[in-house]
Structures are given as structure tokens and as C-alpha cells.
Amino acid sequence: MKTTTYFKISVLARWPYLKEEWIEHVLRHPVRTEVQPNGRIRYWGYIAEAGKYLRVVTEPDGETVHNAFFDRGFQPQGER
């Protein structure tokens, strides 16, 4: 898995419990994607093991992971 320096230094320091397989799952099977104005891509996916939705942000290449965190405010379409 390709990552930015920011991910290696900052994100993993804040969320050391993040698993590479969770991130890869979200990138392969997102329930929603969104392109940010800066070109980075947001992916959301459900992590059954954690019972939460994980947001993964990649660089514009769609492969290099820049950020990842559990998104407490995310609601899949149709749910409230």
C-alpha cells in the first residue's frame, strides 16, 4: 500500500489501531466516493469488525493513501 509521509507520521500516530486490510477493503469496495476540490478522493466503506464506516482519502492517483479515520457523521444514502 502506497502512503504519504503525512499518513505515516501523523495519521498512524493518532490512530495506531488502523489496519491495512481495512483501508484496502474500503478502496476496493467503497459504498461512496467523492472527489475533493483539491483532487484528492474520499472513499467510505463499512468495517464490520469495528461496526463503523471508515473514510479513506487518497491522492488524486486513487492509490496513495493520505488519511484514514472512522467517520462518525457518515450515513449511507437512505439512512438517517
C-alpha positions as CSV (number, residue, x, y, z in Angstrom):
1,M,0.0,0.0,0.0
2,K,1.4,3.4,-1.0
3,T,1.1,6.2,1.5
4,T,2.1,9.8,2.0
5,T,4.6,10.9,4.6
6,Y,1.7,12.6,6.4
7,F,-0.1,9.3,6.7
8,K,3.0,7.5,8.1
9,I,3.9,10.2,10.6
10,S,0.6,11.8,11.7
11,V,-2.3,9.5,10.9
12,L,-0.8,6.3,12.2
13,A,0.4,8.2,15.4
14,R,-3.2,9.3,16.1
15,W,-5.0,6.1,15.0
16,P,-2.5,3.2,15.6
17,Y,-5.3,0.7,15.6
18,L,-6.0,1.2,11.8
19,K,-5.4,-2.0,9.9
20,E,-4.0,-2.0,6.3
21,E,-6.6,-4.6,5.3
22,W,-9.4,-2.2,6.4
23,I,-8.0,0.5,4.2
24,E,-7.6,-1.8,1.3
25,H,-11.2,-3.1,1.7
26,V,-12.6,0.4,1.6
27,L,-10.5,1.2,-1.6
28,R,-11.7,-2.0,-3.3
29,H,-15.4,-1.9,-2.1
30,P,-16.4,1.7,-1.3
31,V,-20.1,2.5,-0.5
32,R,-19.5,6.1,-1.7
33,T,-16.7,8.1,-3.3
34,E,-16.2,11.8,-3.7
35,V,-13.6,14.0,-5.4
36,Q,-12.5,16.9,-3.3
37,P,-11.8,20.3,-4.9
38,N,-8.0,19.7,-4.5
39,G,-8.3,16.4,-6.5
40,R,-8.0,14.0,-3.6
41,I,-10.5,11.3,-3.5
42,R,-12.6,10.3,-0.5
43,Y,-13.8,6.7,-0.1
44,W,-16.2,5.4,2.6
45,G,-16.6,1.7,3.5
46,Y,-18.2,-0.2,6.3
47,I,-15.8,-2.1,8.6
48,A,-17.9,-4.9,10.2
49,E,-15.2,-5.8,12.7
50,A,-15.4,-2.2,14.1
51,G,-19.1,-1.6,13.4
52,K,-18.2,1.8,11.8
53,Y,-17.6,3.5,8.5
54,L,-14.0,4.2,7.6
55,R,-13.2,7.2,5.4
56,V,-10.0,6.8,3.4
57,V,-8.6,9.8,1.5
58,T,-6.2,9.2,-1.4
59,E,-4.1,11.5,-3.5
60,P,-5.6,12.1,-7.0
61,D,-4.0,8.9,-8.3
62,G,-6.6,6.9,-6.3
63,E,-3.8,4.7,-4.8
64,T,-1.6,6.7,-2.4
65,V,-3.3,6.9,1.0
66,H,-3.2,10.3,2.6
67,N,-5.6,10.0,5.5
68,A,-8.0,7.4,7.1
69,F,-10.3,7.6,10.1
70,F,-13.6,6.4,11.3
71,D,-16.2,8.9,10.2
72,R,-18.8,9.2,12.9
73,G,-21.0,11.5,10.9
74,F,-21.2,9.4,7.8
75,Q,-24.6,8.0,6.8
76,P,-25.1,5.8,3.8
77,Q,-27.8,7.1,1.4
78,G,-31.3,6.3,2.6
79,E,-30.4,6.1,6.3
80,R,-30.9,8.9,8.9
